[in-house]
Amino acid sequence: MPVTWSGLTEFKNALKNLPAELTEEAGAIVVSHAYEAERLVEAVYPIRTTNLHPGPNRKSRWTPPGNLRKGVRTTVENSSRFGASATVRSGAQHAHLFEKGSGPRRTDSGANRGRMPAANPNQQMIPIVIRVRRRMVQQLIQMVQKAGLVVTES
C-alpha cells in the first residue's frame, strides 16, 4: 500500500528554518528532563543493607551495595541546532531482577533459594521515565505554542 505525503519538502524546509533559540530551548528541556528522570530513579532504588560476601560455594561474583543506583546513567546523544535526544538506562546487571522479579530459584543440588518479588511500580524505572517524558512533552508543547505555533493532537 503506497503512502503519499504532500508538502514533505515544505515541512522539511520549515523545520530547517526554526529559530535557533527555539531548538536550543527544546534541547535544554529534553536534557533537563532526562537528568530529572535519572535523579528520580536513583532516589527510589534501594541500597542493599546486607553484606553478602563470597563463600567457597558461591558462583556469582560479589558486588558491593548500591550498584542499582550507581548503574543509572543518562547519555545525551545529540544536542544540536536540529534537535536533542537523551537516554536514561540502568547498567546494573541485576536491574531486571529488581524490576520484574524472578520465579523460584534453586541451586544445582536442588536447594530452594526462594523467588525475587517484582519491585513496587513506584520503584520501577520505566513508569518513572514515562511520567517524566509526559511532563517533558507538555513543556515542549507549551514552548512551541508560546512561539506562535499551533499544536493539535491527532
Phi and psi in degrees as GROMACS dihedral restraints (atoms count N, CA, C in turn):
[ dihedral_restraints ]
;  ai    aj    ak    al  type     phi  dphi    fc
    3     4     5     6     1   -72.9    20    10
    4     5     6     7     1   147.1    20    10
    6     7     8     9     1  -112.4    20    10
    7     8     9    10     1   131.3    20    10
    9    10    11    12     1  -114.7    20    10
   10    11    12    13     1   131.1    20    10
   12    13    14    15     1  -126.2    20    10
   13    14    15    16     1   109.9    20    10
   15    16    17    18     1   -90.9    20    10
   16    17    18    19     1   137.9    20    10
   18    19    20    21     1    89.7    20    10
   19    20    21    22     1    13.7    20    10
   21    22    23    24     1   -63.5    20    10
   22    23    24    25     1   -41.4    20    10
   24    25    26    27     1   -63.1    20    10
   25    26    27    28     1   -43.1    20    10
   27    28    29    30     1   -64.5    20    10
   28    29    30    31     1   -38.1    20    10
   30    31    32    33     1   -63.9    20    10
   31    32    33    34     1   -45.3    20    10
   33    34    35    36     1   -61.8    20    10
   34    35    36    37     1   -41.8    20    10
   36    37    38    39     1   -64.3    20    10
   37    38    39    40     1   -39.3    20    10
   39    40    41    42     1   -63.8    20    10
   40    41    42    43     1   -40.1    20    10
   42    43    44    45     1   -64.5    20    10
   43    44    45    46     1   -39.6    20    10
   45    46    47    48     1   -68.0    20    10
   46    47    48    49     1   -25.0    20    10
   48    49    50    51     1   -97.7    20    10
   49    50    51    52     1    10.3    20    10
   51    52    53    54     1   -60.9    20    10
   52    53    54    55     1   144.2    20    10
   54    55    56    57     1   -59.2    20    10
   55    56    57    58     1   140.5    20    10
   57    58    59    60     1   -60.8    20    10
   58    59    60    61     1   -33.9    20    10
   60    61    62    63     1   -63.0    20    10
   61    62    63    64     1   -37.0    20    10
   63    64    65    66     1   -65.8    20    10
   64    65    66    67     1   -44.2    20    10
   66    67    68    69     1   -70.1    20    10
   67    68    69    70     1   -34.7    20    10
   69    70    71    72     1   -66.4    20    10
   70    71    72    73     1   -41.1    20    10
   72    73    74    75     1   -66.0    20    10
   73    74    75    76     1   -40.8    20    10
   75    76    77    78     1   -64.0    20    10
   76    77    78    79     1   -41.4    20    10
   78    79    80    81     1   -61.2    20    10
   79    80    81    82     1   -41.1    20    10
   81    82    83    84     1   -64.7    20    10
   82    83    84    85     1   -38.0    20    10
   84    85    86    87     1   -65.0    20    10
   85    86    87    88     1   -45.6    20    10
   87    88    89    90     1   -61.6    20    10
   88    89    90    91     1   -48.3    20    10
   90    91    92    93     1   -66.7    20    10
   91    92    93    94     1   -41.5    20    10
   93    94    95    96     1   -65.8    20    10
   94    95    96    97     1   -37.4    20    10
   96    97    98    99     1   -70.0    20    10
   97    98    99   100     1   -33.8    20    10
   99   100   101   102     1   -63.5    20    10
  100   101   102   103     1   -45.1    20    10
  102   103   104   105     1   -68.2    20    10
  103   104   105   106     1   -30.4    20    10
  105   106   107   108     1   -65.8    20    10
  106   107   108   109     1   -42.9    20    10
  108   109   110   111     1   -61.7    20    10
  109   110   111   112     1   -42.9    20    10
  111   112   113   114     1   -59.4    20    10
  112   113   114   115     1   -45.6    20    10
  114   115   116   117     1   -63.2    20    10
  115   116   117   118     1   -42.6    20    10
  117   118   119   120     1   -66.2    20    10
  118   119   120   121     1   -40.4    20    10
  120   121   122   123     1   -66.1    20    10
  121   122   123   124     1   -45.0    20    10
  123   124   125   126     1   -60.3    20    10
  124   125   126   127     1   -35.2    20    10
  126   127   128   129     1   -68.8    20    10
  127   128   129   130     1   -31.0    20    10
  129   130   131   132     1   -96.3    20    10
  130   131   132   133     1   -17.1    20    10
  132   133   134   135     1   -67.5    20    10
  133   134   135   136     1   133.5    20    10
  135   136   137   138     1   -78.7    20    10
  136   137   138   139     1   162.2    20    10
  138   139   140   141     1  -111.8    20    10
  139   140   141   142     1   127.1    20    10
  141   142   143   144     1   -62.3    20    10
  142   143   144   145     1   133.5    20    10
  144   145   146   147     1   -98.1    20    10
  145   146   147   148     1   -16.8    20    10
  147   148   149   150     1   -83.7    20    10
  148   149   150   151     1   156.2    20    10
  150   151   152   153     1  -115.9    20    10
  151   152   153   154     1    87.3    20    10
  153   154   155   156     1   -82.0    20    10
  154   155   156   157     1    96.7    20    10
  156   157   158   159     1   -86.9    20    10
  157   158   159   160     1   150.3    20    10
  159   160   161   162     1   -67.9    20    10
  160   161   162   163     1   138.8    20    10
  162   163   164   165     1  -109.9    20    10
  163   164   165   166     1  -178.5    20    10
  165   166   167   168     1   -66.5    20    10
  166   167   168   169     1   -25.5    20    10
  168   169   170   171     1  -103.3    20    10
  169   170   171   172     1     5.4    20    10
  171   172   173   174     1   -83.4    20    10
  172   173   174   175     1   124.1    20    10
  174   175   176   177     1   -89.3    20    10
  175   176   177   178     1   -34.1    20    10
  177   178   179   180     1   -82.2    20    10
  178   179   180   181     1   151.3    20    10
  180   181   182   183     1   -75.6    20    10
  181   182   183   184     1   155.2    20    10
  183   184   185   186     1   -80.6    20    10
  184   185   186   187     1   137.1    20    10
  186   187   188   189     1  -125.6    20    10
  187   188   189   190     1   138.4    20    10
  189   190   191   192     1   -69.7    20    10
  190   191   192   193     1   159.0    20    10
  192   193   194   195     1   -60.1    20    10
  193   194   195   196     1   150.2    20    10
  195   196   197   198     1    95.5    20    10
  196   197   198   199     1     5.6    20    10
  198   199   200   201     1   -69.0    20    10
  199   200   201   202     1   -26.1    20    10
  201   202   203   204     1   -61.1    20    10
  202   203   204   205     1   -48.7    20    10
  204   205   206   207     1   -67.3    20    10
  205   206   207   208     1   -42.1    20    10
  207   208   209   210     1   -66.3    20    10
  208   209   210   211     1   -23.6    20    10
  210   211   212   213     1   -79.0    20    10
  211   212   213   214     1   -13.8    20    10
  213   214   215   216     1   -75.9    20    10
  214   215   216   217     1   123.9    20    10
  216   217   218   219     1  -134.4    20    10
  217   218   219   220     1   145.5    20    10
  219   220   221   222     1  -114.5    20    10
  220   221   222   223     1   130.0    20    10
  222   223   224   225     1  -121.2    20    10
  223   224   225   226     1   124.2    20    10
  225   226   227   228     1   -93.1    20    10
  226   227   228   229     1   109.7    20    10
  228   229   230   231     1   -80.5    20    10
  229   230   231   232     1   -41.7    20    10
  231   232   233   234     1  -149.9    20    10
  232   233   234   235     1   118.2    20    10
  234   235   236   237     1  -135.3    20    10
  235   236   237   238     1    96.1    20    10
  237   238   239   240     1  -141.0    20    10
  238   239   240   241     1  -171.0    20    10
  240   241   242   243     1   -60.7    20    10
  241   242   243   244     1   -26.6    20    10
  243   244   245   246     1  -103.1    20    10
  244   245   246   247     1     6.0    20    10
  246   247   248   249     1   147.2    20    10
  247   248   249   250     1   178.6    20    10
  249   250   251   252     1  -147.6    20    10
  250   251   252   253     1   147.5    20    10
  252   253   254   255     1  -146.0    20    10
  253   254   255   256     1   147.1    20    10
  255   256   257   258     1  -141.9    20    10
  256   257   258   259     1   148.8    20    10
  258   259   260   261     1  -123.9    20    10
  259   260   261   262     1   133.2    20    10
  261   262   263   264     1  -112.5    20    10
  262   263   264   265     1   122.8    20    10
  264   265   266   267     1  -144.2    20    10
  265   266   267   268     1   158.7    20    10
  267   268   269   270     1  -102.2    20    10
  268   269   270   271     1   125.1    20    10
  270   271   272   273     1   -97.7    20    10
  271   272   273   274     1     1.5    20    10
  273   274   275   276     1   -67.5    20    10
  274   275   276   277     1   133.4    20    10
  276   277   278   279     1   -66.0    20    10
  277   278   279   280     1   -24.0    20    10
  279   280   281   282     1  -105.0    20    10
  280   281   282   283     1    12.9    20    10
  282   283   284   285     1   -60.3    20    10
  283   284   285   286     1   -38.4    20    10
  285   286   287   288     1   -63.7    20    10
  286   287   288   289     1   -34.1    20    10
  288   289   290   291     1   -67.9    20    10
  289   290   291   292     1   -40.4    20    10
  291   292   293   294     1   -66.9    20    10
  292   293   294   295     1   -45.4    20    10
  294   295   296   297     1   -68.6    20    10
  295   296   297   298     1   -49.3    20    10
  297   298   299   300     1  -102.9    20    10
  298   299   300   301     1   -16.9    20    10
  300   301   302   303     1    80.3    20    10
  301   302   303   304     1  -172.9    20    10
  303   304   305   306     1  -146.4    20    10
  304   305   306   307     1   166.3    20    10
  306   307   308   309     1   -80.0    20    10
  307   308   309   310     1  -172.3    20    10
  309   310   311   312     1   -59.9    20    10
  310   311   312   313     1   138.3    20    10
  312   313   314   315     1  -112.7    20    10
  313   314   315   316     1   141.5    20    10
  315   316   317   318     1  -136.3    20    10
  316   317   318   319     1   150.7    20    10
  318   319   320   321     1   -79.1    20    10
  319   320   321   322     1   174.7    20    10
  321   322   323   324     1   -61.2    20    10
  322   323   324   325     1   -30.9    20    10
  324   325   326   327     1   -85.5    20    10
  325   326   327   328     1    -0.8    20    10
  327   328   329   330     1    97.1    20    10
  328   329   330   331     1     3.9    20    10
  330   331   332   333     1   -70.4    20    10
  331   332   333   334     1   135.4    20    10
  333   334   335   336     1   -76.3    20    10
  334   335   336   337     1   132.1    20    10
  336   337   338   339     1  -116.7    20    10
  337   338   339   340     1    11.2    20    10
  339   340   341   342     1    81.0    20    10
  340   341   342   343     1  -171.9    20    10
  342   343   344   345     1  -127.5    20    10
  343   344   345   346     1   156.5    20    10
  345   346   347   348     1   -97.2    20    10
  346   347   348   349     1   116.9    20    10
  348   349   350   351     1   -72.2    20    10
  349   350   351   352     1   151.8    20    10
  351   352   353   354     1   -66.9    20    10
  352   353   354   355     1   150.0    20    10
  354   355   356   357     1   -68.4    20    10
  355   356   357   358     1   154.8    20    10
  357   358   359   360     1   -58.9    20    10
  358   359   360   361     1   139.5    20    10
  360   361   362   363     1   -54.8    20    10
  361   362   363   364     1   -26.1    20    10
  363   364   365   366     1   -72.6    20    10
  364   365   366   367     1   -13.2    20    10
  366   367   368   369     1  -107.4    20    10
  367   368   369   370     1    -1.8    20    10
  369   370   371   372     1   -86.0    20    10
  370   371   372   373     1   143.9    20    10
  372   373   374   375     1   -67.4    20    10
  373   374   375   376     1   -46.7    20    10
  375   376   377   378     1   -60.6    20    10
  376   377   378   379     1   -48.1    20    10
  378   379   380   381     1   -60.9    20    10
  379   380   381   382     1   -35.4    20    10
  381   382   383   384     1   -65.4    20    10
  382   383   384   385     1   -46.6    20    10
  384   385   386   387     1   -64.5    20    10
  385   386   387   388     1   -37.6    20    10
  387   388   389   390     1   -62.9    20    10
  388   389   390   391     1   -42.6    20    10
  390   391   392   393     1   -63.5    20    10
  391   392   393   394     1   -41.7    20    10
  393   394   395   396     1   -67.6    20    10
  394   395   396   397     1   -39.7    20    10
  396   397   398   399     1   -63.3    20    10
  397   398   399   400     1   -39.0    20    10
  399   400   401   402     1   -60.5    20    10
  400   401   402   403     1   -44.0    20    10
  402   403   404   405     1   -64.7    20    10
  403   404   405   406     1   -37.1    20    10
  405   406   407   408     1   -63.2    20    10
  406   407   408   409     1   -45.6    20    10
  408   409   410   411     1   -62.3    20    10
  409   410   411   412     1   -42.3    20    10
  411   412   413   414     1   -61.1    20    10
  412   413   414   415     1   -41.0    20    10
  414   415   416   417     1   -67.6    20    10
  415   416   417   418     1   -37.2    20    10
  417   418   419   420     1   -66.2    20    10
  418   419   420   421     1   -39.7    20    10
  420   421   422   423     1   -62.6    20    10
  421   422   423   424     1   -44.8    20    10
  423   424   425   426     1   -61.7    20    10
  424   425   426   427     1   -38.0    20    10
  426   427   428   429     1   -63.2    20    10
  427   428   429   430     1   -47.4    20    10
  429   430   431   432     1   -73.2    20    10
  430   431   432   433     1   -29.8    20    10
  432   433   434   435     1   -67.9    20    10
  433   434   435   436     1   -38.0    20    10
  435   436   437   438     1   -64.8    20    10
  436   437   438   439     1   -28.8    20    10
  438   439   440   441     1   -81.3    20    10
  439   440   441   442     1    -2.3    20    10
  441   442   443   444     1   101.4    20    10
  442   443   444   445     1     2.4    20    10
  444   445   446   447     1   -86.0    20    10
  445   446   447   448     1   154.0    20    10
  447   448   449   450     1  -102.8    20    10
  448   449   450   451     1   129.3    20    10
  450   451   452   453     1  -117.1    20    10
  451   452   453   454     1   126.3    20    10
  453   454   455   456     1  -128.0    20    10
  454   455   456   457     1   147.5    20    10
  456   457   458   459     1   -88.4    20    10
  457   458   459   460     1   144.7    20    10
